[in-house]
Amino acid sequence: MSLRPDESALYVGRVMHQRLRPVRHRLDYRLFSLLLDLDELADLDRRLRLFSLDRFNLFSLHQADYGDGRGLRAHVERQLAAAGLPTGGPIRLLSMPRILGHAFNPLSVYFCLRPDGVLQAILYEVNNTFGERHGYLIPVDEAEAGGESIRQQCDKRFHVSPFLGLDMHYGFRITPPRAGRAGLVIGVDASDAGGVLLHARLDARRRPLGDAALLRVFFTHPLLTLKVVAGIHWEALKLWTRGLRLHARPAPPATPVSITKARDP
């Protein structure tokens, strides 16, 4: 049975983080995310008992947790227009939902398609533990849009970890959700002048999104969002005790999204 790319879905997998220097440090944990077609949100709110839009439930998605807080599609389409890209196509958000009202997403990813269904850009939205948020919108190279994987890069503009400075850049390697593909991969390398400093990777498998599946992951991944926040602080404490230098927190960027221009053909 093929998987339709225009259906919202559940993705279950693992996340790995590995710091390469000046000390080596690795962690990995189980995680699940929802891939939500923004045009299906109202229907999911009506159809699912355990998922709600902008109101409390066992699982929920609150638009105030994303972008400028004034509506998901409107926010993303403003960024697409600013990048000179067409609007009106499907937009699919990969993110952890609120669980019993609590949410924290270190990274949410929007797959932005043209009206004809071709992937045209990816928006990476980063949250830090200081309550700040910033996005990176990167056009997809047309030669890669229909391929197995996508490679992108951008300069770092937003403070995330106190153990990493701003003079860095990101490299992304993405295997996006697509018809007939059961898996999804998001790889991120954070590099400085000395090369790759930190590598992170999400590997997840697609499952149908329904109440039974949501109830199952609630018990197999209990209090996931709280565990993510606790894990971030615990790992930071371990790095601090190993003598890593702290970087001062700079002011956040003046604009909510940094836009990378498309490469010339």
BELBEL-V625875 format. One record per pair of residues at least 6 apart in sequence whose C-alpha atoms are under 7 Angstrom apart, sorted by the first residue. I is the first residue (numbers start at 0). J is the second residue. D is the distance in whole Angstrom. If there is no record, write none. Layout:
# BELBEL-V625875
i	j	d
I	J	D
I	J	D
This chain:
# BELBEL-V625875
i	j	d
1	178	6
1	179	5
2	178	5
2	179	5
2	180	7
3	178	5
4	176	7
4	177	5
4	178	5
5	36	7
6	36	7
7	34	5
7	35	5
7	36	5
7	208	7
8	33	6
8	34	5
8	35	7
8	205	7
8	206	6
8	207	5
8	208	5
9	32	6
9	33	5
9	34	6
9	205	6
9	206	5
9	207	6
9	208	5
10	31	6
10	32	5
10	33	6
10	203	6
10	204	5
10	205	5
10	206	6
11	30	6
11	31	4
11	32	7
11	203	5
11	204	5
11	205	7
12	29	6
12	30	6
12	31	6
12	202	5
12	203	4
12	204	6
13	27	7
13	28	6
13	29	4
13	30	5
13	201	6
13	202	6
13	203	6
14	27	5
14	28	6
14	29	6
14	30	7
14	200	6
14	201	4
14	202	7
15	26	6
15	27	4
15	28	7
15	199	5
15	200	5
15	201	7
16	25	6
16	26	5
16	27	6
16	198	6
16	199	4
16	200	7
17	24	6
17	25	4
17	26	7
17	197	6
17	198	5
17	199	6
18	24	5
18	25	6
18	196	6
18	197	4
18	198	6
19	196	5
19	197	6
20	196	6
31	95	7
32	93	6
32	94	5
32	95	4
33	93	6
33	94	6
33	95	6
33	96	7
34	91	6
34	92	5
34	93	4
34	94	7
35	91	5
35	92	5
35	93	6
36	90	6
36	91	4
36	92	6
37	72	7
37	90	6
37	91	6
40	52	7
44	50	6
44	51	5
44	52	6
47	209	7
47	210	6
48	210	6
49	56	6
49	57	6
49	58	6
49	210	6
50	56	6
50	57	7
50	58	5
50	59	5
51	58	7
51	59	5
51	60	7
52	59	6
52	60	5
52	61	6
53	59	7
53	60	6
53	61	4
53	62	7
55	100	6
56	99	6
57	98	6
57	99	5
58	96	6
58	97	5
58	98	5
58	99	6
59	96	6
59	97	5
59	98	7
60	96	5
60	97	6
62	68	6
62	69	7
62	70	6
62	71	6
63	69	7
65	71	7
66	74	6
67	74	7
76	86	6
79	85	7
79	86	7
80	86	7
82	258	7
82	260	7
85	113	6
86	113	7
87	114	6
88	112	5
88	113	5
88	114	4
88	116	7
89	111	6
89	112	5
89	113	7
89	114	7
90	109	7
90	110	6
90	111	5
90	112	6
91	109	5
91	110	5
91	111	7
92	108	6
92	109	4
92	110	6
93	107	6
93	108	5
93	109	6
94	104	7
94	107	5
94	108	7
95	104	6
96	102	6
98	222	7
98	224	7
101	224	7
102	224	6
103	224	6
104	126	6
105	125	6
105	126	5
105	127	6
106	123	7
106	124	6
106	125	5
106	126	6
107	123	6
107	124	5
107	125	7
108	121	7
108	122	6
108	123	5
108	124	6
109	121	6
109	122	5
109	123	7
110	118	7
110	120	7
110	121	5
110	122	7
111	118	6
111	119	6
111	120	5
111	121	6
112	118	4
112	119	5
112	120	7
113	119	6
117	144	7
118	139	7
118	144	6
119	138	6
119	139	5
120	136	7
120	137	6
120	138	4
120	139	5
121	136	6
121	137	6
121	138	6
121	139	7
122	134	6
122	135	6
122	136	4
122	137	6
123	134	5
123	135	5
123	136	6
124	133	6
124	134	4
124	135	6
125	132	6
125	133	5
125	134	6
126	132	4
126	133	7
127	159	5
133	157	7
133	255	5
133	256	6
134	255	6
134	256	4
134	257	6
135	256	6
135	257	5
135	258	6
136	256	7
136	257	6
136	258	5
136	259	6
137	258	6
137	259	5
138	261	6
143	149	6
147	174	6
148	172	7
148	173	5
148	174	5
149	172	6
149	173	5
149	174	6
150	171	6
150	172	5
150	173	6
151	170	6
151	171	5
151	172	7
152	169	5
152	170	4
152	171	6
153	168	6
153	169	5
153	170	7
153	259	7
154	167	6
154	168	4
154	169	6
155	165	6
155	166	7
155	167	5
155	168	5
155	169	6
156	165	6
156	252	7
157	165	7
157	251	6
157	252	7
158	165	7
158	248	6
158	249	7
161	245	5
161	246	5
161	247	7
161	248	7
162	243	7
162	244	6
162	245	5
162	246	6
163	246	7
164	246	6
166	191	7
167	189	7
167	190	5
167	191	5
168	189	6
168	190	5
168	191	7
169	187	7
169	188	6
169	189	5
169	190	6
170	187	6
170	188	5
170	189	7
171	186	6
171	187	5
171	188	7
172	185	6
172	186	5
172	187	7
173	184	6
173	185	5
173	186	6
174	183	5
174	184	5
174	185	7
175	183	6
175	184	7
176	183	6
181	204	6
181	205	5
182	203	6
182	204	4
182	205	6
183	202	6
183	203	5
183	204	6
184	201	6
184	202	5
184	203	7
185	200	6
185	201	5
185	202	7
186	199	6
186	200	4
186	201	6
187	198	6
187	199	5
187	200	6
188	195	6
188	197	6
188	198	5
188	199	6
189	195	6
189	196	6
189	197	5
189	198	6
190	196	5
190	197	7
